Amino acid sequence: MAELLVEVESVTKTYRLGGRLARKPPTVAVGGVSVAIAAGESVGVVGESGSGKSTLAGIICGLVRPDSGSVRVAGREVYARRGLDRTIWRTVQMVFQDPYTSLNPAMTVAEIVAEPSRLWHGMDRREADRRALELLDRVGLSAGAAQSRPDSLSGGQRQRASIARALAVSPSLVVLDESVSALDVSVQAQILQLLLDLRRENDLAYMLISHDISVIRLVCDRILVMNGGEVVEELLSAGLTEEAARHPYTRRLLSAVPTMAVDRQG
């Protein structure tokens, strides 16, 4: 069995809107969730808006401190008493839903992708620039796009640049939070095929967050279904059907699944 890369045990996160004195009841975004991800595994988390999936992603990536519970990445406690263990960002990288807001508009795409190599791996500028161009070429961006700023690229191109930037750290796990939801279907299929190819080449583990189970099932080995801040069902992607699902919420998600073709085998 592959070594566990991520171990999440009984994490909770509650948001109090308007502060502790507000009359609105607190919102439990994540309630006692436990998740494990093995090295090289691809796990999907699916659920409607407000189900808690993005909060769970943020907790795993060191961006949202849980109220309670334990998060270990590569055997290290992420939220230790002394504070956040920032070294986890060498192991875990996140690709956000909106690449435009997560890419520095004042930098070229090549500069954006080169920066992690200099910060995390100590490369000099020339070496980092060379690696950035290699990564951008691998994700399907031309030299012209590399010298452009994010606002001149299409949504699909910006998402490819975000993936290249994440790969520049050489992570073991890439977390993608609704990273293809804003793209049209044809571009979605291209990005998903790219993710499958990159996983085979780099032995990457993925955690894909989506409201769309048709996206999740194409890329992931295993699917966690979240509803109301809890994992209500866990399923294998292979042979996934409405009949195989036990929870009515999962069956509802499966009842309107469009088809999208990608090559899982290469």
CORVEN-V434492 format. One record per backbone hydrogen bond with DSSP energy under -0.5 kcal/mol. NH is the residue of the N-H (numbers start at 1). CO is the residue of the C=O. E is the energy in kcal/mol with one decimal. If there is no record, write none. Layout:
# CORVEN-V434492
NH_CO_E ; NH_CO_E
This chain:
# CORVEN-V434492
5_37_-2.7 ; 6_37_-2.3 ; 7_72_-2.7 ; 8_35_-3.5 ; 9_7_-0.5 ; 9_70_-2.8 ; 10_8_-0.5 ; 11_33_-2.5 ; 12_68_-1.8 ; 13_30_-2.7 ; 15_27_-3.1 ; 17_15_-0.7 ; 19_16_-1.6 ; 22_19_-1.2 ; 27_15_-3.3 ; 28_26_-0.6 ; 29_13_-1.8 ; 29_27_-1.0 ; 30_13_-1.8 ; 31_229_-2.9 ; 32_11_-0.8 ; 32_30_-0.5 ; 33_11_-2.1 ; 35_8_-1.4 ; 37_6_-2.2 ; 39_3_-2.9 ; 41_38_-2.0 ; 43_41_-0.5 ; 43_206_-2.8 ; 44_222_-3.0 ; 45_208_-3.2 ; 46_224_-2.7 ; 47_210_-1.3 ; 51_48_-1.9 ; 56_52_-2.2 ; 57_53_-2.0 ; 58_54_-2.4 ; 59_55_-2.1 ; 60_56_-2.2 ; 61_57_-1.9 ; 62_59_-1.1 ; 63_58_-2.9 ; 64_58_-1.4 ; 67_12_-2.7 ; 68_12_-1.1 ; 70_9_-2.1 ; 72_7_-2.5 ; 73_76_-2.4 ; 74_5_-3.2 ; 76_73_-2.0 ; 78_71_-3.1 ; 80_78_-0.8 ; 80_83_-1.0 ; 83_80_-1.6 ; 85_78_-2.6 ; 86_84_-1.2 ; 88_85_-1.6 ; 89_86_-1.8 ; 90_87_-1.9 ; 91_88_-1.6 ; 92_88_-2.9 ; 93_173_-2.1 ; 95_175_-3.1 ; 96_94_-0.5 ; 99_97_-0.8 ; 101_98_-0.6 ; 102_98_-0.8 ; 103_99_-0.8 ; 103_100_-0.6 ; 107_104_-1.4 ; 109_148_-2.6 ; 110_146_-2.9 ; 112_108_-2.3 ; 113_109_-2.2 ; 114_110_-2.0 ; 115_111_-1.7 ; 116_112_-0.6 ; 117_113_-0.5 ; 117_114_-0.5 ; 118_114_-1.4 ; 119_115_-2.4 ; 120_116_-3.0 ; 121_116_-0.6 ; 121_117_-1.1 ; 122_118_-0.8 ; 123_117_-1.7 ; 128_124_-2.7 ; 129_125_-2.7 ; 130_126_-2.1 ; 131_127_-2.4 ; 132_128_-2.4 ; 133_129_-2.1 ; 134_130_-1.8 ; 135_131_-2.6 ; 136_132_-2.7 ; 137_133_-2.2 ; 138_134_-2.0 ; 139_135_-1.8 ; 140_137_-1.2 ; 141_136_-3.2 ; 146_142_-2.0 ; 147_143_-1.2 ; 148_145_-1.4 ; 150_107_-0.6 ; 152_149_-2.1 ; 153_150_-1.7 ; 158_154_-2.5 ; 159_155_-2.0 ; 160_156_-1.9 ; 161_157_-2.2 ; 162_158_-2.1 ; 163_159_-2.0 ; 164_160_-2.4 ; 165_161_-2.3 ; 166_162_-2.0 ; 167_163_-2.3 ; 168_164_-1.3 ; 169_166_-1.1 ; 170_167_-1.8 ; 171_166_-0.5 ; 172_91_-1.9 ; 173_91_-2.5 ; 174_205_-2.4 ; 175_93_-3.0 ; 176_174_-0.5 ; 176_207_-2.7 ; 177_95_-2.4 ; 177_175_-0.6 ; 178_176_-0.9 ; 178_209_-2.4 ; 181_178_-0.8 ; 183_180_-1.4 ; 188_184_-2.7 ; 189_185_-2.2 ; 190_186_-1.5 ; 191_187_-2.5 ; 192_188_-2.8 ; 193_189_-2.2 ; 194_190_-2.1 ; 195_191_-2.3 ; 196_192_-2.1 ; 197_193_-2.3 ; 198_194_-2.8 ; 199_195_-2.1 ; 200_196_-1.9 ; 201_197_-2.1 ; 202_198_-2.4 ; 203_199_-1.5 ; 204_199_-0.7 ; 205_172_-2.4 ; 206_41_-1.8 ; 207_174_-2.0 ; 208_43_-2.1 ; 209_176_-3.3 ; 209_207_-0.5 ; 210_45_-2.4 ; 213_211_-0.7 ; 215_212_-0.9 ; 216_212_-1.6 ; 217_213_-2.3 ; 218_214_-0.6 ; 218_215_-0.6 ; 219_215_-0.8 ; 219_216_-0.9 ; 220_216_-2.3 ; 221_42_-2.7 ; 222_42_-1.5 ; 223_235_-3.4 ; 224_44_-3.2 ; 225_233_-3.0 ; 226_46_-3.1 ; 226_224_-0.6 ; 227_230_-2.4 ; 229_51_-2.0 ; 230_227_-1.2 ; 232_225_-2.5 ; 232_230_-0.8 ; 233_225_-1.1 ; 235_223_-2.7 ; 237_221_-2.2 ; 240_237_-1.9 ; 245_241_-1.2 ; 251_247_-2.0 ; 252_248_-2.0 ; 253_249_-1.9 ; 254_250_-1.9 ; 255_251_-1.0 ; 256_253_-0.6 ; 257_254_-0.8 ; 258_256_-0.6 ; 262_260_-0.5 ; 264_262_-0.9
